Amino acid sequence: MEFTSEAIVLQARKHGETSAILETFTREQGRHNGLVRGGAGRRMRPLLQPGNIVEVEWRGRLEEHLGYYTVEIHQALAGTFMEDRLSLAALNAVAALLREMLPEKQPLPDLYAVTKIVLERLDDPQVWPALYVRWESVLLQALGYGLDLSACAATETTENLTHVSPRSGRAVSAEAAKPYTDKLFALPPFLRGEPVASPQDIADGLRLTGHFLETRVQWERNRTLPDARRVMVERLVADGLAAS
């Protein structure tokens, strides 16, 4: 058994004296692990940093075996992230959510494409926070818990959608939301296609997607959201990019 794929490095863990177990999100095979001979050495360590885009070739006797990776660098993004604490926090959040939530060996090409776009824009703090929220929305969709923001859950109107039901994940119009605004999530306009996102919009978006990631995905595993996401949110607030 073997395959070749572009992949995003999620984590590398030392194995034995010189090797490493590499966890990746591959374009063709989804989340996939493999053993890298020499992965703990000086030459390979920089390649296996989370956030790097690599080309991997996996070989194993059987599909269910750990198998072996050979790795070549495609885009060395990790070094850029290390220089900025906010970008690094976002990278850590993306990697942690993918490691915890993705099923193994299930191709998710749309999520892969969006993840790559987010990673490539982490050097622009005026852009990536909104992209990140959209990415969490795509993650929910890929896991089978997508939000339905197309029409009001109560009236089916597609106009003036301002809130989201915490139970159904469906949008609610301003008129229908009036008696229940304290029980609903605000729907930030950028998730409905508006081009600009304010710090309040980013905060609202993070609360919205975070709620469903925790109550729909992590609840089934008896887990909360990973600490890396909390750290990212705290740093966004500290830098004025998200409202408190």
N, C-alpha and C positions, 0 to 999 in steps of 0.2 A: 504494500500500500504506500502511496506517496501523493503529494500535491505540492504545487508552487503557488504562492499568493503574496500580494502586497499585504502588509499588516501594520497595526499600531501596537507598539510595545506598551504593555500595561504594568508589568512587574517582572523582575528577575530575582530569583532566590538562589543563593549559593547551595550547591549540592556536592558533597564530598570535598576533596581538596581543590579541584580545579574547574569543575563543571558548574552549570547553573540551570535551573528549571525556568524556562522562559514562558511567561503567560502573555498571549497576544490576542488582539481582536483582528481577525483576518477578514479580508474582503470576501473570500470565497467560502470559508468554513466557519465563520463566526468566532466565538471565543475558543481558543485552542492552545494547548500547552505542548512543550517539547523540551527535550534535554539538549543543551548546547555544550558540546565538549570544549573546554577551555574558556567557558563563559565567565569564570571568576577571575580570569587573568587580565593584565593591564591592557592588552590589545583589544579585547572584546568588551570590557566593561563599558566604555563610552558608547558603544553601539547599542547596548541593551538597556539604556536609560528610558524610563517611561516618557512617552510623548514622541519618541523617534518613529519615523515611518521607515519600514524596512521591507526587504524582499526575503521571504523565508521559503525554504524547501524542507518539507517534512517527510520523513520516511519511518515506517514501522512495519513489523510483520503483520499485525492486525490493527484494524481501525481503533479498537478500544485500548491498545497499548499506548504508553506515554510517547514512545518514538523519539526520533532525533531531529533537531533543527540544524540547518546551516543558514547563516544570516548574512545579508549584505545590506549596507545602509542605502536608503533611498532619499530621505530628507532628515537631516540632523537638526531637529527642532529643540531637543532637550536643553542644549547649551544656552539658547536664547531665554528659555523659561527660568533658568537658574539665576539669571541676573535681575529678575523682577519678582518680588514676593507675591504680588497680586496675580500675575500670570501663573506663577508656580502653584498658588492656591487653587486656581481654576483647573489646571492640569491634574492636580492631585484629586480634586473632586470628580472630574470626568473619569479618571482611571479607577477610583474607588467604586463609583456607581456601576461601571461596566464589569468590574471584577465580581461584585456582589450580586448583580441582578441578571446578567446575561446567562442563559442556558448554554451549556457546552455544545460545540459543534453544530450550531444552528445558524445557517447563513442569514444575515440581516443586511443586505447590501445598501438599502436606503439609509439605515442608521449609520452604517460605516461611512457613507459619503458625507452625511451631515457632520459626523464626528471629526472627520478630516478637515472640513471647512472651518469648524470651530478652532481646532488646534492651530491651523495656519493663520488665524486672525488674533491669536492671544497676545500679540504684540501691540494691539490697538485697543486701549481700555475704553475708548468712546464707542466702540463697535461690539466687542465680544460679550458684554453682559447680556444684551438683548439676544444675541445669537445663542448664548448658553441657555437662556430660558426656553427658547424655541427648541434647542437640542433636547432638553428634558421632556418637552412635549412630544417630540419624535420618539424618545426612549419609551415613554408611556404607550405610544401607539404600537411600537415594535413588540412590546410585552403583552399586548392585548387589552390595554386599559386606556385607550386613546380618549381624549376630551372631544366632545361634540360641540363645536362653537359655530355651527352653521345656521342654527335657528333657535328661537326661544322655546324652552321646554314646555312653557305654559300656553303660549299662543301661536307658536310656529312662525311668528314673524321673523324676518331676517334683518330688520331695521333696529338701530339703537340698542344693540346688545351690550350690556354694561356689567353683568355679573355672571357667576357660575355657581350652580348648585353643588354643595359639597357631597351630596349623596349620589347624584346621577352623573356628574361631570358634564352636564349640558348647560349651554348658555341660557341666560334669562334677560329679557328686555328690561329697560329702565322702568317702564310702567308696571310690569308684572312683579318687579323686584321691590317696589316701594314698601310694602308691608313687612318685608323680610330682610332688608339690607344688612341688619346686624347678624344674620345667620348665613349670608352668602359671601362668596369670594368676589372681590372686584376683578373684572376682566380688563386687563391692560389693553389699550387700543392697538399696540404693536402686534399682539397675537391675532388681531383681526386684519392685519395688513397695513396699518398706519406706519409711516416711515420713521417716526421719531419716538424715542422712549425716554421719559424723564426718570430721575432716581426713584420717584414714587411708583412709576410703572414697573421698574425693575423689581422693587420690593414686592409689589402686588403679584407679579409673575412668579417670583420665587416661592411666595407663600402658596400660590395656587398649585404649581407643579409639585412642590415639596409635599403638600398634603396628600396628593394622590399617589406619589411614589411611596410614601410611608404607609398609608392606610390600605392601599391595594396590592402593592408589591411586597414591601418589607413585613407587613403584618402577617402574611402567610408564613413567613420564615421566623416569626417571633423576634424581629430585629427592628431597630430604629434606623434612621438615615446615618450614613457613615460620618464620623467626626470631620473628615476632610471637607465635606460640604458645608458644615457649620462654620469652619474656619474661613472658607471662601466668602460666605455671606457676611461674616463679621468684618472681613477686610474690605469688602465692597462698601459697607456702611462707614467704616473708618475713613475711607478715601472719598466719601461723598458721592459715590456712584450708585448707591441704593439708599433709600430712606430707611430710617430706623423704625 
